[in-house]
Amino acid sequence: MPLSNPLVIDAAAEFIPVAIYNNVKGKDAEVLKRFGEPAWNNPVVRFVNADGNDLIPRKDGVYATGPLVGRMVAALKAAKRTVPAWLELVAFEMSPQKPERATFAMFCYWTGEKELGRLEGVLGTGIGHLGRYEVVEVLYDAAVVDYRRLVEQANKAKCAGRVFARTDQQAEMAKAVVGAEQVERSDEATKHILPQYHLQQAPHYYFAPLTPLQATKANVAIADRKSPDSSLSPSQLAFKDRMQKLLSNQGQAKAVVERLQVLRPERCRYNRQESAADYTQRLDALLRELEAPPRGKAQGKP
């Protein structure tokens, strides 16, 4: 359910949420009548100002997280409110207009994922092998940056030593940028390995419940020795701070990281084998366990 997504919950803090129940009498029924909503209906989320006027047109049937977050951003803009950077990032990631993939080989895929991850229009990166090459596979929104422009930017960043084109059209565009000798037409699947090397060096960020694009941007920021905090929501920052506090104790830092490894954030972040809500719940439970004082101290024993 979209409303259970932790990022939707964070975004809701930008508004004054009000739940109105249908098919009941009293004030709820009066509110439904005031806004022209039927007494029996599927859930509808509306965004209104202090006068009760719609900020954006009413729309029902919005039952996916991406479209709901997109409407939240639109409502904030309509109200002339500042949209948090993290919310803009998540809205872009969850509702791309034209998602496509591109594959580049370079001298080091850790460098490649950092440089390609910072480009406008990129939705996420993954590293792996294609034949004997180290490659970075880029998911991008072609409505924001077209393939030729992406190849140009990758080449400028020295991350297009070889371009693996997925279509004949991609191959022709890539050849126009880097030359025919650096382009290979290939439908072969990339053999992926765990991505975001720099992010993994900062476990208080790595184990936070980030989306793939948030992880990509955090990886870039950490590699640049900058804070990725602007890409994180309030609850994600709270988790980061809790883990950072635990890791600040040098005597227990190694043991904490070993315990956190069981979370396997890639199951939620990349493989979609776990929901964001479930991962967040598991992370919170583990942190509570790690934060609890030793049993002897809790009982007041020396």
SULPE-V534300 format. One record per pair of residues at least 4 apart in sequence whose C-alpha atoms are under 7 Angstrom apart, sorted by the first residue. I is the first residue (numbers start at 0). J is the second residue. D is the distance in Angstrom with one decimal. If there is no record, write none. Layout:
BEGIN
i=I j=J d=D
i=I j=J d=D
END
This chain:
BEGIN
i=1 j=7 d=7.0
i=1 j=62 d=6.6
i=1 j=63 d=5.8
i=1 j=64 d=4.6
i=2 j=7 d=6.1
i=2 j=8 d=6.7
i=3 j=8 d=6.9
i=3 j=276 d=6.6
i=4 j=8 d=6.4
i=4 j=275 d=6.4
i=4 j=276 d=5.6
i=5 j=9 d=6.2
i=5 j=275 d=7.0
i=5 j=276 d=6.1
i=6 j=10 d=6.1
i=6 j=232 d=7.0
i=7 j=11 d=6.1
i=7 j=68 d=6.7
i=8 j=12 d=6.9
i=9 j=232 d=6.7
i=9 j=233 d=6.6
i=9 j=234 d=6.8
i=11 j=16 d=6.7
i=19 j=27 d=5.5
i=20 j=27 d=5.9
i=21 j=27 d=6.9
i=21 j=28 d=6.8
i=21 j=38 d=5.2
i=21 j=39 d=5.7
i=22 j=38 d=4.9
i=22 j=39 d=5.5
i=23 j=27 d=6.7
i=23 j=28 d=6.1
i=24 j=28 d=5.3
i=25 j=29 d=6.5
i=26 j=30 d=6.2
i=27 j=31 d=6.3
i=28 j=32 d=6.2
i=29 j=33 d=6.1
i=30 j=34 d=6.3
i=31 j=35 d=5.9
i=31 j=36 d=4.8
i=31 j=37 d=6.7
i=31 j=38 d=6.9
i=32 j=36 d=6.0
i=43 j=59 d=5.4
i=45 j=57 d=6.0
i=46 j=53 d=5.7
i=46 j=54 d=5.7
i=46 j=55 d=6.6
i=46 j=74 d=6.4
i=47 j=51 d=5.3
i=47 j=52 d=5.0
i=47 j=53 d=4.2
i=47 j=54 d=5.1
i=48 j=52 d=5.5
i=48 j=53 d=6.5
i=48 j=54 d=6.2
i=54 j=74 d=5.7
i=54 j=77 d=5.9
i=54 j=78 d=6.7
i=55 j=74 d=5.9
i=61 j=66 d=6.5
i=61 j=67 d=6.3
i=63 j=67 d=6.4
i=64 j=68 d=6.1
i=65 j=69 d=6.1
i=65 j=90 d=6.4
i=65 j=93 d=4.5
i=65 j=94 d=5.3
i=66 j=70 d=6.2
i=66 j=94 d=6.6
i=67 j=71 d=6.3
i=68 j=72 d=6.4
i=68 j=90 d=5.7
i=69 j=73 d=6.3
i=69 j=90 d=5.3
i=70 j=74 d=6.0
i=71 j=75 d=6.3
i=72 j=76 d=6.3
i=72 j=82 d=6.5
i=73 j=77 d=6.1
i=74 j=78 d=6.2
i=75 j=79 d=6.2
i=75 j=80 d=5.1
i=75 j=81 d=6.9
i=75 j=82 d=6.4
i=76 j=80 d=5.6
i=76 j=82 d=7.0
i=82 j=86 d=6.7
i=82 j=87 d=6.7
i=83 j=87 d=6.5
i=84 j=88 d=6.2
i=84 j=229 d=6.2
i=84 j=230 d=6.3
i=85 j=89 d=6.2
i=85 j=229 d=6.1
i=85 j=230 d=4.4
i=85 j=231 d=5.5
i=85 j=232 d=5.9
i=86 j=90 d=6.0
i=87 j=91 d=6.2
i=88 j=92 d=6.3
i=89 j=93 d=6.0
i=90 j=94 d=6.2
i=91 j=95 d=5.9
i=92 j=122 d=5.9
i=92 j=212 d=6.5
i=95 j=140 d=5.9
i=96 j=140 d=6.5
i=96 j=142 d=6.1
i=97 j=140 d=5.1
i=97 j=141 d=5.3
i=97 j=142 d=5.5
i=98 j=138 d=6.7
i=98 j=139 d=5.6
i=98 j=140 d=4.5
i=98 j=141 d=6.1
i=99 j=138 d=5.8
i=99 j=139 d=5.5
i=99 j=140 d=6.2
i=99 j=141 d=6.4
i=100 j=136 d=6.8
i=100 j=137 d=5.5
i=100 j=138 d=4.6
i=100 j=139 d=6.2
i=101 j=136 d=5.8
i=101 j=137 d=5.2
i=101 j=138 d=6.7
i=102 j=134 d=6.6
i=102 j=135 d=5.8
i=102 j=136 d=4.4
i=102 j=137 d=6.1
i=102 j=162 d=6.2
i=102 j=163 d=5.4
i=103 j=134 d=5.4
i=103 j=135 d=5.4
i=103 j=136 d=6.5
i=103 j=158 d=6.7
i=103 j=159 d=5.4
i=103 j=161 d=5.9
i=103 j=162 d=4.8
i=103 j=163 d=6.1
i=104 j=132 d=6.1
i=104 j=133 d=5.6
i=104 j=134 d=4.2
i=104 j=135 d=6.4
i=104 j=158 d=6.6
i=104 j=159 d=5.8
i=104 j=160 d=5.6
i=104 j=161 d=4.9
i=104 j=162 d=6.3
i=105 j=111 d=6.7
i=105 j=133 d=6.5
i=105 j=134 d=6.5
i=105 j=158 d=5.0
i=105 j=159 d=5.9
i=105 j=160 d=5.0
i=105 j=161 d=6.8
i=107 j=111 d=6.2
i=107 j=133 d=6.7
i=108 j=112 d=6.0
i=108 j=126 d=6.2
i=108 j=133 d=5.7
i=108 j=134 d=5.8
i=108 j=135 d=5.9
i=109 j=113 d=6.5
i=109 j=196 d=6.3
i=110 j=114 d=6.2
i=111 j=115 d=5.8
i=111 j=135 d=6.3
i=111 j=158 d=5.7
i=112 j=116 d=5.5
i=112 j=124 d=6.0
i=112 j=126 d=6.9
i=112 j=135 d=6.0
i=113 j=117 d=6.6
i=113 j=218 d=6.7
i=113 j=219 d=5.0
i=114 j=156 d=6.6
i=115 j=153 d=6.5
i=116 j=121 d=6.4
i=116 j=123 d=6.6
i=116 j=124 d=6.3
i=116 j=215 d=5.9
i=116 j=216 d=6.5
i=116 j=219 d=6.6
i=117 j=216 d=6.7
i=117 j=219 d=6.4
i=120 j=139 d=5.6
i=120 j=140 d=5.4
i=120 j=143 d=5.2
i=120 j=144 d=5.4
i=121 j=137 d=6.9
i=121 j=138 d=6.1
i=121 j=139 d=4.2
i=121 j=140 d=6.4
i=122 j=138 d=5.3
i=122 j=139 d=4.9
i=122 j=140 d=6.8
i=122 j=212 d=5.5
i=123 j=137 d=6.1
i=123 j=138 d=5.3
i=123 j=139 d=7.0
i=123 j=211 d=6.0
i=123 j=212 d=5.0
i=123 j=215 d=5.8
i=124 j=135 d=6.6
i=124 j=136 d=5.7
i=124 j=137 d=4.7
i=124 j=138 d=6.2
i=124 j=215 d=6.6
i=125 j=135 d=5.6
i=125 j=136 d=5.2
i=125 j=137 d=6.7
i=125 j=191 d=6.9
i=125 j=194 d=5.4
i=126 j=134 d=5.8
i=126 j=135 d=4.5
i=126 j=136 d=6.2
i=126 j=191 d=5.8
i=126 j=192 d=6.1
i=126 j=194 d=5.5
i=127 j=133 d=6.1
i=127 j=134 d=5.5
i=127 j=135 d=6.5
i=127 j=189 d=6.2
i=127 j=190 d=5.3
i=127 j=191 d=4.1
i=127 j=192 d=5.2
i=128 j=132 d=5.6
i=128 j=133 d=4.9
i=128 j=134 d=5.6
i=128 j=189 d=5.8
i=128 j=190 d=5.2
i=128 j=191 d=6.6
i=129 j=133 d=6.6
i=129 j=134 d=6.5
i=129 j=189 d=5.3
i=129 j=190 d=6.4
i=140 j=144 d=6.4
i=141 j=145 d=4.6
i=141 j=146 d=6.7
i=144 j=148 d=6.3
i=144 j=149 d=6.3
i=145 j=149 d=6.2
i=146 j=150 d=6.2
i=146 j=169 d=7.0
i=147 j=151 d=6.2
i=147 j=172 d=5.6
i=147 j=173 d=6.4
i=148 j=152 d=6.2
i=149 j=153 d=6.1
i=150 j=154 d=6.0
i=150 j=173 d=6.4
i=151 j=155 d=6.2
i=151 j=176 d=6.4
i=152 j=156 d=6.3
i=153 j=157 d=6.3
i=153 j=158 d=5.0
i=153 j=159 d=5.5
i=154 j=158 d=5.5
i=154 j=159 d=4.8
i=160 j=181 d=6.6
i=161 j=181 d=4.8
i=161 j=182 d=5.8
i=162 j=181 d=6.2
i=162 j=182 d=4.8
i=162 j=183 d=6.2
i=163 j=182 d=6.0
i=163 j=183 d=4.9
i=163 j=184 d=5.7
i=163 j=185 d=5.8
i=164 j=169 d=5.4
i=164 j=170 d=5.0
i=164 j=182 d=7.0
i=164 j=183 d=6.1
i=164 j=184 d=4.8
i=164 j=185 d=5.9
i=165 j=169 d=6.5
i=165 j=184 d=6.2
i=165 j=185 d=5.7
i=165 j=186 d=5.7
i=166 j=170 d=6.3
i=167 j=171 d=6.3
i=168 j=172 d=6.4
i=169 j=173 d=6.0
i=170 j=174 d=6.1
i=170 j=182 d=6.6
i=170 j=184 d=6.3
i=171 j=175 d=6.4
i=172 j=176 d=6.7
i=173 j=177 d=6.1
i=173 j=182 d=6.6
i=174 j=178 d=4.4
i=174 j=179 d=4.6
i=174 j=182 d=6.2
i=177 j=181 d=6.3
i=195 j=199 d=6.4
i=195 j=215 d=6.7
i=195 j=218 d=5.7
i=196 j=200 d=6.9
i=197 j=218 d=5.4
i=197 j=221 d=6.3
i=197 j=222 d=5.7
i=198 j=204 d=6.8
i=198 j=205 d=5.6
i=198 j=217 d=6.5
i=198 j=218 d=4.5
i=198 j=221 d=6.5
i=199 j=205 d=5.4
i=201 j=205 d=6.1
i=202 j=206 d=5.8
i=203 j=207 d=6.6
i=203 j=239 d=5.1
i=203 j=242 d=5.1
i=203 j=243 d=5.3
i=204 j=239 d=5.8
i=206 j=264 d=6.2
i=207 j=235 d=6.2
i=207 j=238 d=6.2
i=207 j=239 d=6.0
i=208 j=235 d=6.4
i=208 j=275 d=6.8
i=208 j=278 d=6.9
i=208 j=279 d=6.1
i=209 j=213 d=5.6
i=209 j=214 d=5.8
i=209 j=268 d=6.9
i=210 j=214 d=6.1
i=210 j=268 d=5.6
i=211 j=215 d=6.2
i=211 j=268 d=5.5
i=211 j=269 d=6.5
i=212 j=216 d=6.2
i=213 j=217 d=6.0
i=213 j=230 d=6.1
i=214 j=218 d=6.0
i=215 j=219 d=6.5
i=216 j=220 d=6.3
i=217 j=221 d=6.1
i=217 j=227 d=4.9
i=218 j=222 d=6.1
i=219 j=223 d=6.2
i=220 j=224 d=6.2
i=220 j=225 d=4.9
i=220 j=226 d=6.0
i=220 j=227 d=5.4
i=221 j=225 d=5.5
i=221 j=226 d=6.5
i=221 j=227 d=6.8
i=228 j=236 d=7.0
i=231 j=235 d=5.7
i=231 j=236 d=6.0
i=232 j=236 d=6.2
i=233 j=237 d=6.2
i=234 j=238 d=6.4
i=235 j=239 d=6.2
i=236 j=240 d=6.1
i=237 j=241 d=6.3
i=238 j=242 d=6.3
i=239 j=243 d=6.0
i=240 j=244 d=6.1
i=241 j=245 d=6.5
i=242 j=246 d=6.1
i=243 j=247 d=6.0
i=245 j=252 d=6.9
i=246 j=251 d=6.9
i=246 j=252 d=4.5
i=246 j=255 d=6.8
i=247 j=252 d=6.8
i=248 j=252 d=5.9
i=251 j=255 d=6.1
i=252 j=256 d=6.3
i=253 j=257 d=6.3
i=254 j=258 d=6.3
i=255 j=259 d=6.2
i=256 j=260 d=6.3
i=264 j=268 d=5.9
i=265 j=269 d=5.1
i=265 j=270 d=6.3
i=266 j=270 d=5.0
i=266 j=271 d=5.8
i=266 j=272 d=5.1
i=266 j=273 d=5.8
i=267 j=271 d=4.9
i=267 j=272 d=5.7
i=267 j=273 d=4.6
i=267 j=274 d=5.9
i=267 j=275 d=6.3
i=267 j=278 d=6.8
i=273 j=277 d=6.5
i=273 j=278 d=6.6
i=274 j=278 d=6.2
i=275 j=279 d=6.0
i=276 j=280 d=6.2
i=277 j=281 d=6.3
i=278 j=282 d=6.1
i=279 j=283 d=6.1
i=280 j=284 d=6.2
i=281 j=285 d=6.2
i=282 j=286 d=6.1
i=283 j=287 d=6.1
i=284 j=288 d=6.4
i=285 j=289 d=6.2
i=286 j=290 d=5.9
i=287 j=291 d=6.1
i=292 j=296 d=6.4
i=292 j=297 d=5.9
i=293 j=297 d=6.2
i=294 j=298 d=6.4
i=295 j=299 d=6.4
i=295 j=300 d=5.1
i=296 j=300 d=5.6
i=296 j=301 d=7.0
END
